[in-house]
């Protein structure tokens, strides 16, 4: 007789989601506190804190690994405020379209160059 793999109960799934949300909110709040000393948005500081936690643990905890993909599948909802801002500030966007275009293209190219340089340095040393 082979062992059967049981699926977690709804209660376990609910608790894993609650724990994941608690971790994400806690990391965000820590990032907000850190923003008082480090001039980065709370979300960016929170991502660095989360990365640090995962490095210290040596892995992504199972409850986070199982729940986060469901949140990422709804990621487009996070872009609604940006789309609404463009619509609400349509006149300013039309007036300053060239400056916005140059800023977007310039920062995209700059970030790609920095990532390529950093990747090359880190992969070369390993």
C-alpha positions in Angstrom: 0.0 0.0 0.0 1.5 3.3 -1.1 1.3 6.4 1.2 -1.2 9.0 0.0 -0.3 12.7 -0.1 -3.0 14.6 1.5 -3.8 18.2 0.5 -3.7 20.8 3.3 -7.1 21.6 4.8 -8.8 24.9 4.2 -7.9 26.0 7.7 -4.2 25.4 7.0 -4.3 27.2 3.7 -6.1 30.2 5.4 -3.5 30.3 8.1 -0.7 30.2 5.6 -2.2 33.1 3.7 -2.6 35.0 7.0 1.0 34.4 7.9 2.2 35.5 4.4 0.2 38.7 4.6 1.5 39.3 8.1 5.1 38.9 6.9 4.6 41.2 3.9 2.9 43.9 6.1 5.5 43.5 8.8 8.3 43.9 6.3 6.6 46.9 4.7 6.2 48.6 8.1 9.9 47.9 8.9 10.8 49.4 5.5 8.7 52.5 6.4 10.6 52.8 9.7 13.9 52.4 7.8 12.8 55.1 5.3 13.4 57.7 8.1 17.2 57.0 7.8 17.6 55.5 4.3 16.1 57.8 1.6 14.3 55.0 -0.3 10.6 54.2 -0.5 9.2 51.8 2.2 8.5 49.2 -0.4 12.1 49.1 -1.7 13.5 49.0 1.9 11.0 46.2 2.6 12.1 44.2 -0.4 15.7 44.5 0.8 14.7 43.4 4.3 12.8 40.4 2.8 15.8 39.5 0.7 18.0 39.7 3.8 15.6 37.4 5.7 15.6 34.9 2.9 19.4 34.9 2.7 19.7 34.4 6.5 17.2 31.6 6.4 18.9 30.1 3.3 15.5 29.6 1.6 12.1 31.0 1.1 9.8 29.6 3.8 7.3 27.0 2.5 4.2 28.9 3.5 5.4 32.0 1.5 6.5 29.8 -1.4 3.0 28.3 -1.6 0.9 31.5 -1.3 2.8 34.3 -3.0 2.2 32.9 -6.6 -1.5 33.5 -6.1 -0.9 37.1 -5.2 1.5 37.6 -8.1 -1.2 36.4 -10.5 -3.2 39.6 -9.6 -0.2 41.9 -9.9 -1.9 44.0 -12.6 -4.3 45.4 -9.9 -1.3 47.3 -8.5 -0.9 49.2 -11.8 -4.5 50.7 -11.6 -3.4 53.7 -9.5 -0.7 54.6 -12.0 -3.0 54.3 -14.9 -5.6 56.4 -13.2 -2.9 59.0 -12.4 -2.0 59.3 -16.0 -5.7 59.8 -16.9 -6.3 62.4 -14.1 -3.1 64.3 -15.0 -3.6 63.9 -18.8 -3.0 67.6 -19.5 0.3 67.6 -17.7 1.4 64.4 -19.5 0.5 65.9 -22.8 2.4 69.2 -22.0 5.5 67.4 -20.7 5.5 64.3 -22.9 9.1 64.8 -24.2 10.5 65.2 -20.7 8.6 62.1 -19.5 9.7 60.1 -22.5 13.4 61.0 -22.0 13.2 60.3 -18.3 11.6 56.9 -18.8 14.0 55.9 -21.6 17.0 57.3 -19.7 16.3 55.6 -16.4 15.5 52.3 -18.1 18.8 52.3 -20.0 20.7 53.4 -16.9 19.1 50.6 -14.8 19.8 48.0 -17.4 23.5 49.1 -17.7 23.9 49.0 -13.9 22.3 45.6 -13.7 24.5 44.3 -16.5 27.7 45.7 -14.9 26.8 44.4 -11.5 25.9 40.9 -12.9 29.1 40.8 -14.8 31.1 41.7 -11.7 29.3 39.2 -9.5 29.3 36.3 -11.9 33.0 36.9 -12.8 34.0 36.6 -9.2 32.2 33.3 -8.6 
